[in-house]
Amino acid sequence: MKNVWLKYTLYRLGMFAVLAIIFGLLMPILFAILVAGMISFALSIIFLSKLRDEISKQIYEKRQNTFGSGDSESDLENSQLDALESNTKKTPAKPKSK
């Protein structure tokens, strides 16, 4: 599967479903769903970290490509300051005459 989001979601749902069925046979269904949810959450944190890292990279890259730094005003100010700096020459300060 190329889509990491789908793969992560299917693994999470699969873990939950298997645990819910197992615990549903052993205890009342509402309690089994609650326990299965907690355990599948913990297992996903432990075992699905690589998929979460991949999703995080995809989100970061998409955000950087789409929005720049994330603050349009800062991007505008930075571009204006860069333009001003490239137009001005750096000269040493002249001492004040008395």
N, C-alpha and C positions, 0 to 999 in steps of 0.2 A: 504494500500500500504506500502510495506516495503522499497521501494526505495525512499528515501527522495528527491533525485535529480529530479526524475520523477514527484513526487507530487508537488514540488515547481514550476517546469517548467509548468506543466498543470494549476496550479492556476494562475500563471502570465499570461499565454496565454489566459486563460479563462476570466480573468478580462479585459485584453486588447480587446478581441473579443467582449465581451458584451458592453463595453463602446464605441468601434468603431461603432458598429451597432446602438446604441442609438444616438450617436452624428452624425452619417452618415445620419440619418433621419432628423436631425435638421439643418445641415449646410453642406457646400461643403465637399466632401469626403477627400480631401487632408488635409484640416484644421481639420476635424473630427479625422483622424488618428493621427495627431500631438497632439491634445488635449487628445485623448484617451491614447496615449503613456505616456504623462506627468502625467496624473491622475493615470493610473495604476501603474506607477513607484512609485508615492507617497504612494498609498494605499498598495503596496507590502512592502514598508519600514515600514509602521505602523502595518499592520496586519500579515505579514508573518515572523516576527522576530524569532519565535521559530523554524521554518523550516530552516532559515538561520543559526541559532546557531547550529542546528543539522548537517547541511552540513559542517560548520566550524569545528566542532569536528571530523567529519569523515576525513576531509582533514588533520587536525593536526595529528590524530592517524596514518593515512597512511604514512604521511611524517616522523614521528618519527620512525615508524617500518621499513621503507625502507631506510632512509638516515641517521639515527642517529641524530647528531646535525645539519646536513646540510652542514658541511664543512669537507671534507674528510681529509684534511691536519691537521686540528685541532684534529680530532678524532685520527689520527695516532700519533700526538705529545702527546696527553693526554695519550694514551695507553703506549707509551714509557716512559713517565714521571712516570706513575703509576708503571711500572715494575721497574724502577730505585729506586723509593722510597721504594718499598717493599723489595728490595735487600739490601739496605744500612741501617745500624743501626744508630740511632740518638745518638750521643755522644756529651757531652758538649765541647765547644771550649777550646783548651789549650792556656794558656797565652803565649805570646811571651817572650822568654828569651833574656836578654841583654848580 
